[in-house]
C-alpha cells in the first residue's frame, strides 16, 4: 500500500469518527429536547437547577407510577395555545389571592337541589361551603339521628367543568373525610360543626380522648329547635401551595358550577310515626371561593400573554361510587380504571342505611389487580392501625383508607389505567348479616395531567 493510500484511509477513518460524534451529539440533543418537553408537560419549570440537572443526566420527570404507568389525557383546563405562558415563579410573584363570598343559596329542604354558577374569574383553588340550618323536631314519635348526620344532609355535591367533566362528585361525609385526612383529625374547638347528637364539649372528649371534638354520636333527638352548622371544602387545587389541580376560570368559554343535592328525610334521620322534622326560614348555604388573579405580561412582538401556574396542567378528581352486595366472605369491589394517578382510596360499608359494618369487624382488606396480584393484603386491624397512625386517629364514621401517597408519593402512586381487574376485596365474616341495600361506598382521589 502506498503512502498516499494509507493517508487516504486515515482521512476516511477520521471523517467517519467525526460523523459518528456528530450523530451522537445530534441524538443526545434530540433526547434532551424530548426530556425538556416531557418535564414541561408534567408541569415542571425546566429552568430550575434541579430539573436541568435531571435532564442532563437523562432522567425522566418525577411523576410516580410504580404500578400501571399509562396516563392519558381527557380534558384540557388551559386557554388556547399562544394566549398564555406557564411560569410558576412569575405567577407567584405577580398574582393576588382572593377569598370572597358568593351569593347565598337558600336551603331547599329534604330532597332539594342547589345549582350555583361560579364567576369566570382567576384560577380557582377552593370552594368552602358554610351550611347554616335551623331545624325543628316536633310530634309524638321518636326522631333518631343516623351515622351520616349531619354532613350527609348534603347527599351529593358535584363540581362541574364546562358541563361535562365532574371533577368532584361525592357525599358530604366524603368531603369531611378528606379534610380529616389532610389535617390529621383536628379538634373543632370553635364549634363550627354543631348539631344535636354531636359532641362539642371538652368534658365528653376527655372521657374518650381518642375521639375528636365534633364527632357525631347517633341517638334520639328530643323535640325542639336546633342549630345545625357544618363546613365542607370542595377543593379543585390538590396542593394549595403549587396550585396543582386549580381550575382556570377566567374565560367566556369556561362554565364552572357546583350542584348540591340534599338528602331525603330518611337518609340521615329515622323519623318515627307522629313526628316531623322541618327546616326553618334562614337555613342557607354560603360559599366562599378562593381564587388567584391572573397576571398579564407583554411579549416581544407587541402583544401580551397571561401567566398561569404549572398546576393548571393537572385535574384533581374526587369521585364516589357505591357497590351493593348481599353475600358474606369476599366482597370484591371493582374500581374505575381512570386516567391519571391514584392518590387515595376511601371506603366505608353501609349495612342498609341505619348502621355500618365497622372496619374492625372485618377479617381482611386486599387491594389487588390482574385477578391474582395482591400488592396490599391487610388484616383489618393492621389497616386501621396504619390509618390511626397516619391521621392521628381513625377517619370517622367507619372509613378505611388505602393511601398511596402518605409514605412516598413518587414511589407508591398508582396509575389505574394500566392495571386490569383493579379491585378491593373486603372479607365479611359469616357472623355478620348483610341487610337489604348493604353497600361499599368508595371514593377514588386522582390527579390527571392534561
N, C-alpha and C positions, 0 to 999 in steps of 0.2 A: 504494500500500500504506500502510495506516495505521500510526501509531506502535505501536499495540497488536499489530498483526500482525507487524511487524518484531521486537518484543520476544519474541513467541511463537516465531518462527523461531530467534532467538539461544538461547532457553532449550532448544529442541529440539536444536540443534546441540551445546550444552554437555552436555545429558543423554546424547546419543549418544557424545560423546567420552569422558565418564566411563564409560559402559557398555563402550566399546571398551577402555579402560585396565583395567577390572576383568576383562574376558575375557582380556586379555593376561597380567595378573597371575596369574589362575587357571591359565592354560595354562603359565606359567612355573613355578608351584608344582608343578603336576602333572608337568612334565618333570623338575624337580629331585627329586621324590619317586620317580619311576621310576629316575632315576640313582642315588639313595641305595640303592634296592632292588637295583639291578644291581651296584653296588660291594660291597654286603653279601653278595650271593650268590656273588661271586667271592672272598670271604674277607678283604676289606679292612676295616680299622677306620674307619668313616665319621666318627669323632670326631677322627681325626688331621688336623692342619692342612693337610698337602699334599693329602690326599684331599678335604677340604672345598673347597679352592681349585679342584681339578679339577671338582668338582660345580658350583660357582658359575660356572665358565667353560663348562659344558655338555659336559665331556669324559667319554667312557665309561671304564670300568675298563681299566687297562693289563694286558691278558692275552695279547698277541701275536695271531697269526693272519693273517700276511701272505698266506697261501695256504690255501684250503679252509676258511675260518671257518664252522663249522656244528656246534658242540658239542652233545652230547646226554647225558642222564642215564640210567644203567642200574643204579645201585646206591646205597643210602643207607647211609652209615657213621656216622651220628649217632643218638643215642637219640630217644625220642618227643618231638614238639614240646611245648613248655611245661615240659619237665623240665630244660632246660639253657639256658645263655646263652653265646654266643660272645664272649669278652673276652680278647684276647691279652695285654694288659698285666697284667690281674688274674691270669690263669693263670700267667704268667711269674713274678709276684711271690709267689704262694702255693703253687706246685707244688713237688715234690721229685723229683729224678732218682734212679732206682734201676737198678743194674747187678747182676743176680742170676743165679746159675747155676740151670739146670733140672736135673731128674734125668738121670743118664747113660743113654744108649741104647747097647746092645751092637751092635757092627758085625756085620751078618748075613752077611758073606762076599759072594762074587760072586752077582749076580742076586737079591739080597735086598731087603728093604723095611723102613723105619722109619716109623712113624706116631706123631707126637708132638703131643699136645694142649697148647696154651698156656694158662696160667692166665688167668681172667677178672679182670684187674686193670689199672687205669690206662689210659694211652694208649701203645701200643707203638710204639717208634721204630725198633728194630733187633734183629735176631737174629744173633748171631755163633756160627758153628759151629767148634769146635775138634776136628778129626779126628786121632786118635792111634792109629796102627796099628802092629802088629808083623807083618812079612811074612817067610816063609821060602821061599827058592828052592832047589830040590834036583833031582837027577836027572842023566841023561847027555846030555840035549839042550841046546838053547840058548834062553834067555829074553831077549827084547829089549823094551825099553820103547818105546812108540809116542808120537807127539807129544801125545796128550791126557793122558798120565800126568804127575803123579798126580791132578790136580784132577778129571778125569772118572771117577775111581773113583766119584764121585757122578754117575751118568749123568743123573739128573734130580732137581731139588729143586722142590717145589711148596708155595707158601703159600696156604692156603685160607681164605676168609672165609665163614662160615656154610654151608660145604659146597658152595657154588655158584660163587662168584667166585674164580678163581685169579688173585691179584694178581701172583704171581711163579711162573714155570714155566720153568726154564732148566737148562743143564748147569753143572757145577762150573766149567768153563772160563769160562763167560759171567759168573758172579758174580765170578770173579777178574779178568776183563777190565774190568768196571765199576769195581772197586777201583783197578786200574791207571790207568784213565782219570781218575777223580776226583782221585787223589792223585799223578798225574804220575809213574808208574813208580818208586815208592820202592824203595830197596835194602833187602833183608831182612838187615840186618846182625846181627840177633839169631838168625837161623837158625830162625825159626818155621815155615818151609816147607822140609822136608828129605825127600829121597828118593834112592834110587840113580839115578845119571844126572843129578843136578841140581847145578848149580854153586853152591856156597855158600862159595867161597873168594875172598878178595881177590886172590890171585895169578892165578887164572883170569880174573877180571873185569878186572884190569889189562892182560891180554893182548888183551882185546876190550872196551874201555871203554864202548862203546855198549850192551853187554848188562848189564842189571841183575843184581845178585846174586839168585839164586833162579830164574833162567831154567832151564827144563828142556832137557836135551840127550838126545834119544832114543839108545839104544845098548844094548849087551849088558850083562846083569846076571849076575855070577858067582854061583855057589851060595853061600848064606849066609843069615843072618838080619839084616834091616834094619828100622830105624825109618822109617816114612812118616808125616810130620806136615804138615798144612796147615790154614790158617784161611780161612774164607769168610764174607762178610757177606750176609745176606738182609735187605734194607733197606726196610721199608714207608715210612719217612719219607724223602722225596726230599731234603729240606733239614733237617739236624739242628738248625739254629738256630730256624727258624719252625715246625718240625714239619709242614710241608706233606706230606700223604700218610700221616701217622701214623694208626694204627688204634685207634679207640675199642673197648676190650675189656671194660670193667667193666659187664657186663650178663649176666644169665642167658640172654638171647635171642641172645647172641653166641657163636659157636663158631669159634675160630681154631686151626688146626693146620698143621704142616708135615710133608710126606712126602718122605722120601729114598728113591730107587730106585737101588740100586748097579749098577755096570757088570757085564756079562758078562765072563768072563775074557779074551776076545779083543778087547774094546773098547779096552783101554789097554795090553795086553801081547801080544806074539807068543810063544806057549809052544810050543817045538818038541817033537817026539815024544820021549818018555822023560823029560821034565821036568815039574815041578809047582810051583805057587805056592799057598801056604796062608797064611791069616791065623791068627795065634796068639791064645791067651787074653789078655784085657786090651785087645784092639782095641775102640775105642769112639768115640762122638761125644758131645761135651759142648756143650750150647747155653747161651749166656749171653744173656739178654734185657735190653735197655734199655727201661725204661718210665718214665712220669711219673705221679705220683699226681694224682688229680683233686680240686681244691678244691670246697667247697660254701659257698654264701652264702645268708643269709636274705633273703626278699623282703618287701615292704611288707605283703602280706596275711597274714603269719604263717607262710608256707610257706618252702621253700628250693629252690634250683636248683643244679645242678652247673655249674662253669665249665670250658669247653673252649677249646683254641686254635683259631684260624681254620683251621689246616692240616687238621683232620679233615674239612673240606668237599671235600678232594681225595683221589683214589686214585692211588697210584703203581704202575704196571704195568710188568713186565719179562718179556716173553713171547717164547719161542723157537719157531722152526719150521724145517723142512728142505724144500728144493726139489730134487728129483732130476732129473738131466739126463744125456744121453749125446751131445750134439752139441757141435760147435765153433762159434766166432764168437758170435753173440748168444745168451747165456743170460739170458732175461728172467724175473726172479723177482717174482711178484706179492706185494704187501704187503697186510696186513689193514687194511681201512678202519675202524679202531677209532675209538671216541669219544675226544674229548679232544685234547690237544696232543702231537704227536710231537716228542720232545726229541732222540733219537739213534737211529741205526741201526748195529748191529754185524753184521759179516759175516765169515765165513771160508769157504773152499772146501775140502771134504774130497774127496780123489780115491780113494774106495773103501775108506777105513779106515786104511791104513798110513801114508799121507802126505797132504800138502796140495798144492793148486795155489797157489803163493805169489803174493801181490799183485803183485810186480814183474814176474812173468811174463805178466801180463795186458796187453791193449792199452789199453782204455778202461773206465771205470766211469761209468754215467749214472744219475742219479735223474730220473724222468720221470713224467708223468701225462697223461691225456686222449689217449693214443695218440701224440701228436707234440709235446707240450710238454716241453722238456728244460731245466729251470732250472739243473741242475748236470751238467756234462759234463767229467769229469776224465780226463786221461791218468793211468794207474795210478801212475806215478812222482810226479805232481803231488799226487794224493790222499795218498800215503804221506809225501810231504814235509810236507804240512799236518798229518797225524797226528803225525809226528815232532816238529814244532814245537809243536803244541798240548799234547802229553803228555810232553815231554822224552824222546821215543823212541817207536818203534812199540809197539803193543799185541800182545804175543806170546801164543800162537803164530798168526801169519798173519792177524790181524784187520785189516779195513778198516772204518773208522768214518766215517759221514757224520753230522756233528754239527750240529744245528740250534740250538744254544744257546751254543756256545763264544764266538762273536764278540759277538752281541747277541740275547738270547733274546726281547726284546719285539718285535724286528723280524723275526727269522728263523724263529720257531717255526711249525710247520705243523699244520693240522687235517686228518687223513686222511679224516674222514667226508665232507668237502665236495669231495673230489677223485676223479674217475673214473679207472679203469685206472692205479692207483698202482703203479709198478714200479721195480725197479733192474735195469739191463742190464749184465752183465759180458761183455766181448768176450774170448773164449778163443781164442788163435791156433791155427791148424791144426797147428802144431808140437807141441802138447800133446795127448796121448791120454787122453781121459776113461776111467777104469776103470769096471767094473761098480759100481753103487751110488754113483757120484760125486754129490755134492750140495752146494748152497749152504746153509750154516747161517746163519740170520738171527735177530737179537733186536730187537724193537721196544720202545723205552722211552718210555712215555707218561705224561702226567698228565691225569686226568679230574676235572672239578669236579662235585660231586654236590649 
